[in-house]
Amino acid sequence: MTEEIDLIIASAKEAMEGSIAHLEKSLLNIRAGKASPQMLGSVFVEYYGSQTPLSQVASVNVPDARTLTVTPWEKNMLQPIEKAIMIANLGLNPMNNGDNIIINIPALTEERRKELVKQAKAETEDAKIGIRNARKDANNDIKKEEKNGVSEDICKEAEEQVQKLTDAFVKKIDEILVRKEEEILKV
């Protein structure tokens, strides 16, 4: 195959891997009932006039499966951190004990679990759309190469390779979703 075709296939694969990485990152924010420091990954705290990720102003620990503790590096950050957790709208109720913030993670109801599964399915569908877009872009680029004189056989073979990549990545996404569903629905 030509160098251009190889480059097109490589960039399609890279885009598809990016979709998978984004999916895995967004699924980390969907909690499955047990405490995890990533649950607070979207929390930003007002720190000396700028919005700063919680992880840069405090340490987040998991003493047990149902509890998170947030220990600020500066005592005067307790109230802003507590406020930021409430503003983040994560459904968590932080309690300030004067030294750190304790967050009890409530057990998930059946209804909430189903909502989380729907959310996970929506995220995986977005990832599949990203993969299909990468396939479409690659196929368009391959067609341009064909117009520029690359043989039809080479282009057909390249399109088949792109389709195989697409199928493999969609299968991977489905496997990720199955694992996440099991994690969410496990009581």
C-alpha positions in Angstrom: 0.0 0.0 0.0 1.1 3.6 -0.4 2.4 5.7 2.4 -0.6 8.1 2.2 -3.0 5.2 2.6 -1.1 3.8 5.6 -1.1 7.2 7.1 -4.9 7.5 6.7 -5.4 4.1 8.3 -3.1 5.0 11.2 -4.8 8.3 11.8 -8.2 6.6 11.8 -7.0 4.1 14.3 -5.6 6.9 16.5 -9.0 8.7 16.4 -10.8 5.5 17.3 -8.4 4.9 20.2 -9.1 8.5 21.3 -12.8 7.7 21.3 -12.2 4.7 23.6 -10.0 6.7 25.9 -12.6 9.5 26.2 -15.3 6.9 26.9 -13.3 5.2 29.6 -12.6 8.6 31.2 -16.3 9.6 31.1 -17.4 6.3 32.5 -15.2 6.8 35.5 -17.5 9.7 36.5 -20.5 7.4 36.6 -20.3 6.0 40.0 -21.2 2.4 40.6 -22.1 2.5 44.3 -18.7 2.4 45.8 -16.6 5.4 46.8 -13.8 6.5 44.4 -11.7 9.6 44.3 -12.6 10.0 40.6 -16.2 10.9 41.8 -14.9 14.3 42.7 -12.9 14.7 39.5 -15.3 17.3 38.2 -15.2 19.5 41.3 -13.5 22.9 40.9 -12.7 25.0 44.0 -12.4 28.8 44.2 -8.7 29.2 45.1 -7.2 32.7 45.3 -9.5 34.0 42.6 -9.4 31.1 40.1 -11.2 27.8 39.6 -8.8 25.0 40.6 -9.4 21.3 40.4 -10.1 19.8 43.9 -7.1 17.5 43.5 -4.8 20.5 43.5 -6.0 21.9 46.8 -6.7 18.8 48.8 -6.1 15.0 49.0 -9.1 12.7 48.5 -9.0 9.4 50.3 -11.3 6.3 50.5 -11.3 4.9 54.0 -14.0 2.4 53.2 -16.3 1.5 50.3 -19.0 4.0 51.3 -16.9 7.0 52.5 -14.7 9.7 51.0 -12.5 12.0 53.0 -11.2 15.3 51.6 -8.2 16.8 53.5 -7.3 20.3 52.3 -3.7 21.3 52.3 -4.7 24.7 53.9 -7.2 24.8 56.7 -8.9 27.9 55.3 -10.0 25.9 52.2 -12.5 23.7 54.2 -15.5 26.0 53.5 -14.7 26.7 49.8 -14.2 22.9 49.2 -17.4 22.0 50.9 -19.3 24.6 48.9 -17.7 23.5 45.6 -18.7 19.8 46.3 -22.3 21.0 46.8 -22.3 23.2 43.7 -20.9 20.3 41.6 -24.4 18.7 41.9 -23.1 15.2 42.4 -25.8 14.2 44.8 -23.3 14.1 47.7 -23.7 15.7 51.1 -20.3 16.8 52.5 -19.8 17.1 56.3 -17.1 19.4 57.7 -15.5 18.2 61.0 -13.1 21.0 61.3 -10.1 19.1 60.0 -11.4 17.5 56.8 -14.6 16.9 54.9 -16.3 13.5 55.1 -18.7 12.4 52.4 -20.9 9.4 52.9 -21.8 7.7 49.7 -25.4 6.7 49.7 -26.3 3.2 48.4 -27.8 3.4 45.0 -31.5 2.7 44.5 -32.7 0.4 41.7 -34.1 3.5 39.9 -30.8 5.4 40.2 -28.9 2.3 38.9 -31.1 2.2 35.8 -30.5 5.9 35.3 -26.8 5.4 35.5 -27.0 2.5 33.0 -28.9 4.8 30.6 -26.1 7.4 31.1 -23.4 4.8 30.4 -25.3 3.7 27.3 -25.5 7.3 26.1 -21.7 7.7 26.6 -21.0 4.5 24.7 -23.2 5.7 21.9 -21.3 8.9 21.7 -18.0 6.9 21.5 -19.5 4.8 18.7 -20.4 8.0 16.8 -16.8 9.1 17.2 -15.6 5.9 15.7 -18.0 6.0 12.8 -16.9 9.6 12.1 -13.3 8.4 12.1 -14.3 5.7 9.6 -16.1 8.2 7.4 -13.2 10.6 7.4 -10.8 7.8 6.5 -13.0 6.5 3.7 -13.3 10.1 2.3 -9.5 10.5 2.4 -9.1 7.1 0.7 -11.5 8.2 -2.1 -9.4 11.3 -2.5 -6.3 9.2 -2.9 -8.1 7.1 -5.5 -8.9 10.2 -7.5 -5.2 11.2 -7.2 -4.2 8.0 -9.0 -3.9 5.3 -6.3 -5.2 2.0 -7.7 -8.8 1.0 -7.0 -7.7 -2.4 -5.5 -5.4 -0.7 -3.0 -8.2 1.7 -2.0 -10.8 -1.1 -1.7 -8.3 -3.0 0.5 -7.8 0.1 2.6 -11.5 0.6 3.1 -11.8 -3.0 4.2 -9.0 -2.4 6.7 -10.8 0.7 8.0 -14.1 -1.3 8.4 -12.2 -4.1 10.3 -10.8 -1.4 12.6 -14.3 0.1 13.1 -15.8 -3.3 13.9 -13.0 -4.1 16.4 -13.4 -0.8 18.2 -17.2 -1.0 18.3 -16.9 -4.5 19.8 -14.4 -3.1 22.4 -17.0 -0.4 23.3 -19.7 -3.0 23.7 -17.4 -5.0 26.0 -16.7 -1.8 28.1 -20.4 -1.1 28.4 -21.2 -4.7 29.5 -18.5 -4.4 32.2 -19.8 -1.0 33.4 -23.4 -2.2 33.4 -22.4 -5.2 35.6 -20.5 -2.8 37.9 -23.5 -0.5 38.2 -26.2 -3.2 38.7 -24.2 -5.2 41.2 -25.8 -4.6 44.6 
